[in-house]
Amino acid sequence: MLFSLLLAFSSIAQNKKFDFIAFGDMPYKLPEDYGRFEGVIKKINQEKPVFSVHVGDIKSGSTPCSTEYFYKIHQYFETFDQPLVYTPGDNEWTDCNRKAAGEYDPNERLKELRKVFFAKKESFGKKKIKLVSQSENPTFANYVENNAWDYGGIQFATIHLVGSNNNLKGANADNTEFNEREKANEAWLEEVFAKANSKLGLVFFTQADMFYHGMVPTGFTQIVEKLTALTRAYGKPVLWINGDSHRLLIEKPLLMPDKKSTILNFTRLQVFGEADMEAVRVKVDPKSSQLFLFEQLMVD
């Protein structure tokens, strides 16, 4: 079954339209949101996208970061009819040292998160797709959560960037985790852009709102600079999808060196979240000059 599905994914013609769905920052309010999350899954299953992506924050920052909860969400992920891909959020590990979250060690929770959700190089869901992990490079063996796949002439990838300033702490704090992940993420950006050279376009999924209120927090400065340079050199459409701020937003935040004109081939989609448990359908039309078109997917 998996082998035949992988063949189907790799053989899709580059001129064929298709849809995928993005959502994240849910379920938050527990236990009330479990039922609502089941409604989201039911709605997405009815829509039959080629795949869906959860862009992180599988809980609020004020609920326990227990391993038991990780497995509960893992079980939910497996109830999607089509492939589901997931990238971590800060509420799953960075913020787990909060009292309401259980006062865990964030680095220990990150290790556990990787063990629970990224033990296999494949998606979740009843139908699965194979993912290409950055961890296949021995230099970045820990980064099992950075994954790539392609479909219909488009390159897709997740990249592990999270809220709470990307886990960058004050100058006198231990920023080993941030510094090491920063190196991995910059290398991953370069690798994925190289994979996309022969593709029609590129889509990244991440958790963090790197352009918070129009400003770039310090934990994302280098990544945004790298992303800007690679996007300009690439020239073809780049779609960046994130969660974190819980408000639907479509914009073009990257600027040319003059800081006045916009880099037009880059578009950011920020999805719903928290109280607004809705999703966004992204329509890919190779014959459209925009390539990516957006539709709100409202859940009753």
C-alpha positions in Angstrom: 0.0 0.0 0.0 2.7 2.5 1.0 4.8 1.6 -2.1 1.9 2.2 -4.5 1.1 5.5 -2.8 4.6 6.7 -3.1 4.6 5.9 -6.8 1.4 7.9 -7.2 2.9 10.9 -5.4 6.1 10.9 -7.6 4.3 10.5 -10.9 1.7 13.3 -10.6 2.0 15.5 -13.7 3.3 19.0 -13.1 0.4 20.6 -14.9 -2.3 19.1 -12.7 -4.2 21.1 -10.1 -4.4 19.8 -6.6 -5.3 21.0 -3.0 -3.6 20.6 0.4 -4.8 21.8 3.8 -2.9 23.7 6.5 -3.9 24.2 10.1 -2.4 24.4 13.6 -2.4 25.7 17.1 -5.0 23.2 18.2 -6.4 21.6 20.3 -5.9 24.3 23.0 -8.7 24.4 25.6 -8.8 21.0 27.2 -10.8 18.8 27.5 -13.4 20.9 25.6 -11.4 21.2 22.4 -11.0 17.4 21.9 -14.5 17.2 20.4 -13.9 20.3 18.3 -10.6 18.8 17.1 -12.4 15.6 16.1 -14.7 17.9 14.0 -11.7 19.5 12.3 -10.4 16.0 11.4 -13.8 14.9 10.1 -14.1 18.0 8.0 -10.6 17.6 6.5 -11.4 13.9 5.7 -14.5 15.0 3.9 -12.5 17.4 1.8 -10.0 14.8 0.7 -6.9 16.9 0.2 -3.8 15.2 -1.2 -2.3 15.8 2.2 -2.6 18.1 5.3 0.0 19.7 7.6 -0.3 20.6 11.2 2.0 23.6 11.8 2.6 22.9 15.5 1.3 23.8 19.0 -0.7 20.7 19.7 -1.6 22.2 23.1 -1.6 25.5 24.9 1.3 26.7 27.0 -0.8 26.2 30.1 -1.5 22.5 29.9 0.8 19.6 30.9 3.5 18.5 28.4 3.1 14.8 29.4 4.2 11.9 27.2 0.7 10.5 27.7 -0.7 13.6 26.0 1.9 13.3 23.1 0.6 9.8 22.4 -3.0 11.0 22.5 -2.4 13.5 19.8 -0.3 10.9 17.9 -3.4 8.7 17.9 -5.5 11.6 16.6 -3.0 12.2 13.8 -3.4 8.6 12.6 -7.2 9.1 12.1 -6.6 11.4 9.1 -7.7 9.5 5.9 -5.0 11.2 3.8 -1.3 11.8 4.7 -0.7 14.3 7.6 2.6 15.9 8.3 3.5 17.7 11.5 6.1 20.2 12.6 6.6 21.0 16.3 5.5 24.2 18.2 6.9 25.9 21.3 4.1 24.8 23.5 5.2 21.2 23.1 8.7 21.7 24.5 10.1 25.3 24.7 7.4 26.4 27.2 7.1 23.2 29.1 9.2 24.6 32.0 6.1 26.7 33.1 4.4 25.6 36.3 1.1 25.0 34.5 2.8 22.9 31.8 4.4 20.6 34.4 7.8 22.2 35.0 9.5 19.9 32.6 13.0 20.3 31.2 12.4 21.7 27.7 15.4 19.8 26.2 14.1 16.6 27.7 10.6 17.2 26.3 12.1 17.9 22.8 13.9 14.6 22.9 10.7 12.9 23.9 8.7 14.7 21.2 11.1 13.5 18.6 10.8 9.9 19.9 7.0 9.9 19.9 6.3 11.8 16.6 9.4 11.3 14.4 10.4 7.7 15.0 9.6 6.8 11.3 10.5 8.7 8.2 6.9 8.9 7.0 3.7 10.9 7.5 0.8 10.2 9.8 -2.6 9.2 8.5 -4.3 6.0 7.2 -2.4 6.6 3.9 1.2 7.5 4.4 3.9 9.1 2.3 7.7 8.7 2.7 9.5 11.8 4.0 13.1 12.8 3.4 14.6 13.8 6.7 17.5 16.1 7.4 18.6 13.5 9.9 19.8 11.4 7.0 22.8 13.7 7.0 25.0 12.5 9.9 26.0 16.1 10.7 22.3 16.8 11.6 21.3 13.4 12.9 19.1 14.9 15.7 16.9 16.9 13.4 14.4 14.2 12.5 11.6 16.8 12.5 12.9 18.7 9.4 11.3 16.8 6.5 10.8 17.2 2.8 8.6 15.7 0.1 7.4 16.6 -3.4 4.1 16.4 -5.2 2.8 17.7 -8.5 6.0 19.5 -9.4 6.1 21.4 -6.0 8.8 21.0 -3.3 7.4 20.8 0.2 9.3 20.9 3.5 8.9 21.5 7.3 11.5 23.5 9.3 11.7 23.6 13.1 11.2 27.2 14.1 9.1 28.0 17.1 7.5 30.8 19.1 8.9 32.2 22.3 11.7 33.8 20.2 12.8 30.4 18.8 14.1 29.4 22.2 16.8 32.1 22.1 17.4 33.2 25.7 19.3 36.1 27.2 23.0 36.8 26.6 24.1 35.0 29.8 21.9 31.9 29.3 22.8 28.6 27.8 21.8 28.9 24.2 23.4 25.7 23.0 20.1 24.2 21.7 19.2 27.4 19.8 22.7 27.7 18.3 22.8 24.1 17.1 19.3 24.2 15.6 20.1 27.5 14.0 23.0 25.9 12.1 20.8 22.9 11.1 17.9 25.1 9.9 20.2 27.3 7.8 21.7 24.2 6.2 18.2 22.8 5.7 17.0 26.0 4.0 19.9 25.7 1.5 19.3 22.0 0.9 15.5 22.4 0.3 16.0 25.4 -2.0 18.5 23.2 -4.0 15.9 20.4 -4.2 13.4 22.9 -5.6 15.6 24.1 -8.5 13.8 21.7 -10.9 10.3 22.4 -9.4 7.6 24.9 -10.2 7.7 26.3 -6.6 8.4 25.7 -3.0 6.3 25.5 0.2 7.7 25.6 3.7 5.7 24.8 6.9 6.8 26.1 10.3 5.3 27.1 13.6 6.8 30.4 14.4 5.4 33.8 13.4 8.8 35.3 12.4 7.2 38.6 11.4 5.5 39.3 14.7 3.6 42.6 14.4 5.7 43.4 11.4 9.0 43.1 13.3 11.5 40.2 13.2 12.4 39.1 16.7 16.1 38.4 17.4 15.6 34.6 17.4 14.8 34.7 13.7 17.1 37.4 12.4 19.6 35.2 10.7 17.0 32.8 9.3 15.0 35.7 7.7 18.2 37.0 6.2 19.1 33.6 4.8 15.5 33.0 3.6 15.5 36.5 1.9 18.7 35.8 0.0 17.7 32.3 -1.1 14.2 33.5 -2.2 15.6 36.2 -4.4 18.1 33.9 -6.0 15.4 31.2 -6.6 13.0 33.5 -8.5 10.1 31.1 -8.5 7.1 31.2 -6.1 7.9 30.5 -2.4 5.0 30.0 0.0 5.8 30.2 3.7 3.0 28.8 6.0 3.1 29.3 9.8 0.8 29.3 12.8 1.7 30.8 16.3 -0.3 34.1 16.2 -3.8 32.5 15.6 -5.0 35.0 13.0 -5.5 34.3 9.3 -3.0 36.4 7.4 -1.8 36.5 3.8 1.0 38.9 3.1 4.4 39.6 1.5 6.7 40.5 4.3 10.2 40.1 2.7 11.8 43.3 1.4 14.5 44.0 -1.2 17.8 45.5 0.1 16.3 49.0 -0.3 13.8 48.1 2.4 11.0 49.7 0.3 10.2 47.3 -2.5 8.7 43.9 -1.9 10.1 40.5 -2.9 7.1 39.5 -4.9 7.8 35.8 -5.3 7.5 35.2 -1.6 4.1 34.9 0.2 3.4 34.2 3.8 0.2 32.4 4.9 -0.5 32.5 8.6 -3.3 30.0 9.6 -6.1 30.2 12.2 -5.6 28.7 15.6 -6.5 28.5 19.3 -10.2 29.6 19.7 -10.6 29.7 15.9 -10.3 26.0 15.0 -10.5 26.4 11.3 -8.2 25.5 8.4 -7.0 26.8 5.1 -7.2 25.1 1.8 -4.3 25.9 -0.6 -5.1 25.3 -4.2 -2.1 24.7 -6.5 -2.7 25.7 -10.1 0.4 25.3 -12.3 -1.4 27.4 -15.0 -2.0 30.3 -12.7 0.5 33.1 -12.5 0.1 33.1 -8.7 0.5 29.3 -8.5 -1.0 29.2 -5.0 -4.6 30.2 -4.3 -6.2 30.3 -0.8 -9.6 29.4 0.5 -10.9 29.5 4.1 -12.0 26.0 5.3 -14.6 26.8 8.0 -15.5 24.0 10.4 -19.1 23.9 11.8 
